[in-house]
Amino acid sequence: MSDQVRFVLLLRGVNVGGVAIRNSALQSVLEAACLTQVRPVLASGNALFSADADLSQVELESRVREALLEGFGFRSAFVVKPQSEVGEIAGSYPFPRSDEDFHPYVVFSATGTFPESLLEATVSIASELDLIEAGETVIYWRVPKGNSLDSPFAKLLARREFADGVTTRNLRTIEKLSSG
């Protein structure tokens, strides 16, 4: 038996906009794809699972994609990262973490990279309202509470050209996933 690696799965658009997936169903679908120690986290398309260390990223993503299509009948953008990498991402959050007036977010790309046009636009709209910093594989974002949907950066992420390829998580969720 080969060594196992713990992974984090982030599904885009789950339990919003009419796409509902129960945690128990997500667990069953992932287990049917021969992923082990599956544990959904919260009710927003997050899960932890283990897989063979010798499985390539492409093979792993293909297995998840096929399982989601077979189990739920739809294609959804998603991110799969080793849990250790998610911990590094959480630990690298560049802004103050605890502030009762702001939400700390991490934006992930389903392809692993962001379009250059998104990164360029990000630089031009960063402000006191939207604190934004590109990390190596994510974008860190801090926005005042109550502005998560209508700040300039939120509106940028919602554009059709970007919306289907990114998923955003609160930093507390990322920390929970990295330690779970």
Stockholm file with secondary structure:
# STOCKHOLM 1.0

chainA/1-180         MSDQVRFVLLLRGVNVGGVAIRNSALQSVLEAACLTQVRPVLASGNALFSADADLSQVELESRVREALLEGFGFRSAFVVKPQSEVGEIAGSYPFPRSDEDFHPYVVFSATGTFPESLLEATVSIASELDLIEAGETVIYWRVPKGNSLDSPFAKLLARREFADGVTTRNLRTIEKLSSG
#=GR chainA/1-180 SS CCCEEEEEEEESSTTBTTBCCCHHHHHHHHHHTTCEEEEEETTTTEEEEEEETTSCHHHHHHHHHHHHHHHHSSCCCEEEEEHHHHHHHHHTCCSCSCCTTEEEEEEEETTSSCCHHHHHHHHHHCCSSSEEEECSSEEEEEEETTCTTTSHHHHHHHSHHHHTTEEEEEHHHHHHHHHC
#=GC SS_cons         CCCEEEEEEEESSTTBTTBCCCHHHHHHHHHHTTCEEEEEETTTTEEEEEEETTSCHHHHHHHHHHHHHHHHSSCCCEEEEEHHHHHHHHHTCCSCSCCTTEEEEEEEETTSSCCHHHHHHHHHHCCSSSEEEECSSEEEEEEETTCTTTSHHHHHHHSHHHHTTEEEEEHHHHHHHHHC
//
